[in-house]
Amino acid sequence: MNKENTKKLLQKYPKIFRQHKLPMSETCMCFLFCCGDGWFIIIDELCSIIENYMENESLRLEYDKNYKPCEQIEAVQVKEKFGGLRFYTNYEPNYISGAIQMAEYMSYRTCEECGSTNNVTQTTTGWIITLCAECHKKRITNEKK
């Protein structure tokens, strides 16, 4: 992900991405966002859901029978794997687990490069990647150069 989008996410969700300042011996979040800019909106929306959950006591009590009042949900790794988004956290109550699964599902239908949802397929060029037809064409052209 580019520096501008990375900065936006880190500034908008400092509690969720607190671990980005920790060393790699403690977290993989030090590598920041290992995916394309096309998934920025998916990650932003997922973080909004997490933040809302953390701020809404009644929501936590309703959806998490093992609710722990002081447990802040933090991202420990955000990356692409097998053509899909992976969003790992330190603590994942059922409600948030469902939100993460939905975000990962959406990533398989969203171009990782541009965010388009039109003509999106998984492509293998040595690495499985989810791209729209236009970005796939650009990638092939750049690889031939």
N, C-alpha and C positions, 0 to 999 in steps of 0.2 A: 504494500500500500504506500502511496506517496506521502511525503512529509506533511503536506497541508492537511490531508484527511486524517493522518495519524494524530497530528496536533489537535484537531477538532475533537476527536474522540477522547483523547487524554484530558483535555480541558473540560469537556462537557460531563465526563464521568470519572472524576478523580478517585472516588472511593472504589469503584469497580476495577479500575486499572492502577491501583496503588502499587501493585507488585512490579510495575515496569522499571522501577528504580532499584530493585533488588538484584543481587548477583545471580549468574546462571546456576550457581550451586544451590540456590533456593527456589528458583522459578524459571519457567521458559518465557514468561512475559517480558523478560529483558530483551528478547528478540523482536518485540512489538508485534505488528500484524503481518503475518507471513501469508498474505493472499493479495489478490488484485483489488483495485479501486471499485470494481463493479459490485462488490459485496458491501461497500461502505454503508448503504442504506439499510441492508439487512442487519448488520452489526449495530448500527445506531438504534434501530427499532427494538432489537433484542435488549440492548442496554437500557432503553427507556422502560421496558417491561420490568427488568430486574430492579431498576431504581424505584419504580412505582411500588413494586412488591415490598421492597425494603422500607419504604415510607408509610405503608398502609398496614397497620397492626391487625385490623380485622381480616384482611385478606390472608395474612400469614397464619392466623389462628384457624381460619376456615380450611385452608388447603394443606397445611403442614401439621400433622398430628404430633410430630416430634420437634416442634418449634423451639428454637433456642434464641432467646431474646437478644443476645449480643453478637450473634454470628453475622458478620458482614459478608455478603457474597462478593468474591473477588475473582477476576479472570486470572488463570495461571498460564493459559496458552490459547492463542487464536491463530489458526492456520488453515491452509488448504491441505486436504488429504484425499486421494482417490477421486479428485474432481469435485469434492464437496467441502463446505465449511466445517471446521471443528472448533468448538468453543468450550474449553475446559475451565471448570471453576473449583474453588476450594471447598465449596459447600453447595449441594444441589437438591433443594427440596423438590417435591413432586411437581409443583406448579411451575417452577423454573426449569425443571427437566423437560417438561412439555414444551415450554417456550423455546428452549435450545433445540429440541428435536424439530420444531416447526421451522426455525431459522435454517437449520441444516437441510431440511427438505426443500425450502425455497431456494437455497444456493444451487441445487441441482437443476433448477429451472431458470437461473439467472446467469448471464454472461459474467464471468469473473473479471473481464477486462473493462467492459463499458456499462454493465448493469442492465442491458437489454433483456427482455423476456421473449423476444421474437426469434424463431428459428434457432433455439438453443439446443445443443447436443453435446454429449461428452465425446471428446476427441482424444485419440492416443497418438502422440508423436514422441514416444519414449516415456511420456508422462501423461497420466489421465488428467484432462483439463476440461472445464465446462465453458464453452464459448458459443457466441452467436455465429451465424454464417459469415458475417462481415469481418469480425475479429479473427475468425479461423482463416479466412482468405488472406488477411494482412499478415498473420503469423507465418503462413506457408511462404508468402512472398519474401518476408524478412529472412526466413531460414535458408532460402535459396541463394541469397546474396552473399 
